[in-house]
Amino acid sequence: MVAATGAAFAQLGTSDQVVTSRIALSADKLKPGSDFELAVVGTVKSGYHIGARDSTLYPANLALTAPAGVTLSQPMFPAGVRKAFPFAPNEKIPVYEGTFVVRVKGHVAKSAKPGAVTFAAKLDTQACKGEQCYPPQISQAALRINIAKPGEKIARANTDLFKPAAASGQDEATGMFKRLAGMSLWVRLAFLFVMGLLMAFTPCVYPMIPVTVGYFSSQAGENGRRVYGLATTYVLGIALTYSTLGVIAAVTGKAFGEAMQNPAVSGGIALVLIALALSMFGLYELQPPAFITSRASGRSGVLGALTMGLIFGIAAAPCAGPFVLGLMLFVASLGNPLTGFVMFFVMSIGFGAPLFLLAAFSGKMPVPGMWMVAVKKAAGFLLIGAALHFGGYVLPAPIQPYLIPAVVLVAGVYLGFFEKSLASVKFGSCFGKAGSAAALTLAVVMLMNHGPEAFVKWDTYTPEKLAQAALAGKPVMIDFTANWCQVCRELEHATFSDPAVINESNRFVRLSVDDSVASEAVDAAKAKFDIHGFPAVVLIDSTGAEIRSQRVVRFVDSAEFIKRMAQVH
């Protein structure tokens, strides 16, 4: 501990080792050309504590010595327990107590020769008891293990240390936690705003962009200032979603992205979008409560804009999940609700900034007149299309590819030949027919894109197939999917159809767990691999051990997926 703490240094006898350590590996032998994990398990004597790696006290440090032919990554220290001390009453300092585990990724070169090798570790710490601290000590540990001969069987070891993390996305969330912890407040807020901006361009957002344009282009009326009010309400709806669900998730320990992994949520979104669409067609008018209308221009668009913002926030949850989970872990460690609210709010405003501009621009486009009726109905068709995107999985699989093209075609024909309000505008009829032709063309193109296409080929998962792959020494790729999972469909059509991904996947045994219909076999597979949400792609090396750091828990593009597969041998 630094002298500024004011704690007196005491003396320990040479035999009084407060911190002891040992080395453990994830396999009983090392295989040339394969990855493995190493852990240094530190134990702090009862009644003492030491500074965590990111502590303002004397930070724990680890030096490792690897044998020839073996490379090790930087040690990954766990987050410390935050405690307040009399010398720093306004700060909670991260410390380690009891047992803590430092994990390290390792790789054995293909040229490594079989035989016994030794790993060595030096754990440098300073022990404290209350406000009294002792001189730093180094705990040394060593482990002797064999590099396997060709064809020699390798078994997993120390599964209690190397079991999967408790929740999907935890590895990425922990990385985010560490990045945030090293920033000052203003840098942290700027970083969150930028990350929110990037979230606005993720695949989960794409289906809602035309809906935003269509909805707000039908809402402006004659009051130009109202456009900005509605766009602001829209963004506040997004911020409300993230702030509320973020707090709930932080309290319950659930990943934010799991919200959209429940078919009831995506089905509920579809129903709300259908309700909004019917209001666009004039079946009824949504009216907010009187206490809202008296303060917010009295237009029904306020409630609709807020509802659209709430939906948009939930719809983007799968792509935002890992980042938001990391932010929740960090907020929980601070223990300050106001700071947590500000951080989530800044992130949400960053996410909503491009959408504010999109909504405001869309709302200023129409010119008042009867043709606004046609614009409003066009927005209704867009809402129906979005509803089918989220809830179309409940319909028979053979017709699902034709749902969106059918909506485009019907919208084009109706607006071009049956919508009389367009006739009130000069050249309106010609414009409607031109739009109808464009819609017909778009529908045909969409149908052509749903034609025969190459995808990664999957076999149905069974424990027997997994065991056979381990015996054969082949890596395995397990895709956990469901027809109601939006991001799963993004992965299938944007990533699993890439020829480069298909080619790289051919060296894997490819298994699929489909949770579209619940079953005991699916539940057993999810429990075995600790799957809490979709999508999830588990990558297992030729020794039968999962490479947890490469697990996919969100949408990744082809290049990223190929990089992850390349790490598995």
RABEL-V979107 format. One record per helix or strand of 2 or more residues. SS is the DSSP state (hx for helix, st for strand). FROM is the first residue (numbers start at 0). LEN is the number of residues. If there is no record, write none. Layout:
ss=SS from=FROM len=LEN
ss=SS from=FROM len=LEN
//
This chain:
ss=hx from=2 len=3
ss=st from=8 len=2
ss=st from=18 len=7
ss=st from=34 len=10
ss=st from=48 len=3
ss=st from=60 len=5
ss=st from=69 len=3
ss=st from=80 len=5
ss=st from=87 len=9
ss=st from=98 len=10
ss=st from=114 len=11
ss=st from=126 len=3
ss=st from=131 len=3
ss=st from=136 len=11
ss=hx from=169 len=12
ss=hx from=184 len=15
ss=hx from=202 len=15
ss=hx from=223 len=29
ss=hx from=255 len=6
ss=hx from=262 len=18
ss=hx from=289 len=4
ss=hx from=300 len=15
ss=hx from=316 len=18
ss=hx from=336 len=29
ss=hx from=370 len=24
ss=hx from=396 len=4
ss=hx from=402 len=15
ss=hx from=419 len=5
ss=hx from=427 len=22
ss=st from=458 len=2
ss=hx from=462 len=10
ss=st from=475 len=6
ss=hx from=485 len=10
ss=hx from=498 len=7
ss=st from=508 len=6
ss=hx from=519 len=9
ss=st from=535 len=5
ss=hx from=547 len=3
ss=hx from=557 len=9
//
